[in-house]
Amino acid sequence: MERIPASGTLKMFELAKKLEAKGRKIYHFEVGEPDFPTPANVVEAGIKALKEGHTKYVSSRGAPPLLDAIADYYNQQGIKIDSQENVIVTPGAKLALFSGIMATIDSGDEVLCLSPAWPTYRVMIRMVGAKPVDVPMSPDFQLDEEALKSAMTRTVTALIINSPSNPTGGALTKEHLKTIYDLACDHDFVVFSDEIYESLVYDGFRQASMLDVDPDMKRSLIINGFSKSYAMTGWRLGYAVGNSQTIGNMIRIQQNTTSCAADFSQMAAVEALRGDQTSIEKMRLAYQKRRDVITQLFCDMDGVSCMSPKGAFYVFPDFSEYNLSSTTLAELLLKKVGVVGTPGVAFGKAYDSYLRFSYSASMSDIQEGITKLREYLPSLK
Ligand SMILES: Cc1ncc(COP(=O)(O)O)c(C=O)c1O
């Protein structure tokens, strides 16, 4: 663990907190946490569950009403899964991913990450003694099939994908997923598909699931959760969907580690999935508006290029014309204009001219903060 680097996001967050304590106005764009409260109907369901005594251990697989709600969520999309075979509920999607990796990867294995990639993937891979290998995406953050093919070695046992992506907001199409599935069959590897942002998508785009191209879950483990789409970060609730053998192994890990996810959180999540979706749709539309504004602000800046994200709540602009490392640039922006982004290098060495900005921040902070950044930037040339 001593060889694992500290989180780039948290480092910036702590620097920002120190300045805030001195009374500086800080514009936070570094943390990937919804700024909306958990929807009221979901909170009410959690309170009701507490009062009804959902305060004890439950099955390590998950509470049956939530397992059924998750299975129905997929079945309604035409993806057949069995709630008692193919699902495990975990305390956060992070733990679903970690126990999936523990259950599947041996030390010495190589695990590919489409990069830029969420730093946690590399850390988890290293925690089980395996080797993370970055596979760069194309310059417009699409799948680079040739790069993926050329990364295949006999020791590759898995690939981690994340669509829509943290940090780019880019999305893989169903055709990309099919290409990945075919490669997984040809080269005998597993695909961990982190789909936590699948319902935070914009302009009518529908994010395909790895389950659309691998309905029998032969090669895929789906990671999903409630933190992002339902603004439920603190309830700590995620899940995985996969074949019964992998899920069975993950259940054994859970039995011997965290035992289960909190029962009352699971009851609240049943309401999140089955209850009124109005406030969830409102959040999505608010993110879409913010995405339009923040992308436009970056696109209008001299010497900055920025792709319009298809989903999630991040933009990943490129500042290469300024010839500064992403850490130096992030620290300067924080000190000079109080704007906090995450250095791109955290997402892969090749991205040291990028910064990630999360637009899970208020519209007024986006407008004010990014405008300040725009006014300051020319002084760095
Ligand atoms: C890509 C990705 N996957 C998973 C997670 C973790 O979610 P959870 O809060 O469910 O552990 C995050 C949170 O930042 C994320 O960005």
The ligand as an SDF file (V2000), in Angstrom:
LIG
                    3D

 16 16  0  0  0  0  0  0  0  0999 V2000
  -16.3710    5.3620  -12.5160 C   0  0  0  0  0  0  0  0  0  0  0  0
  -16.7990    5.1880  -11.1150 C   0  0  0  0  0  0  0  0  0  0  0  0
  -17.1180    3.9580  -10.6730 N   0  0  0  0  0  0  0  0  0  0  0  0
  -17.4920    3.7440   -9.3940 C   0  0  0  0  0  0  0  0  0  0  0  0
  -17.5560    4.7850   -8.4910 C   0  0  0  0  0  0  0  0  0  0  0  0
  -17.8820    4.4580   -7.0400 C   0  0  0  0  0  0  0  0  0  0  0  0
  -19.1730    4.5660   -6.6940 O   0  0  0  0  0  0  0  0  0  0  0  0
  -19.7100    4.1380   -5.2450 P   0  0  0  0  0  0  0  0  0  0  0  0
  -20.0010    5.4090   -4.5180 O   0  0  0  0  0  0  0  0  0  0  0  0
  -20.9500    3.3660   -5.5350 O   0  0  0  0  0  0  0  0  0  0  0  0
  -18.6830    3.3140   -4.5630 O   0  0  0  0  0  0  0  0  0  0  0  0
  -17.2420    6.0810   -8.9020 C   0  0  0  0  0  0  0  0  0  0  0  0
  -17.2400    7.1850   -7.9220 C   0  0  0  0  0  0  0  0  0  0  0  0
  -16.5900    8.1960   -8.0620 O   0  0  0  0  0  0  0  0  0  0  0  0
  -16.8640    6.2940  -10.2440 C   0  0  0  0  0  0  0  0  0  0  0  0
  -16.5650    7.5040  -10.7110 O   0  0  0  0  0  0  0  0  0  0  0  0
  1  2  1  0
  2  3  1  0
  2 15  2  0
  3  4  2  0
  4  5  1  0
  5  6  1  0
  5 12  2  0
  6  7  1  0
  7  8  1  0
  8  9  2  0
  8 10  1  0
  8 11  1  0
 12 13  1  0
 12 15  1  0
 13 14  2  0
 15 16  1  0
M  END
$$$$
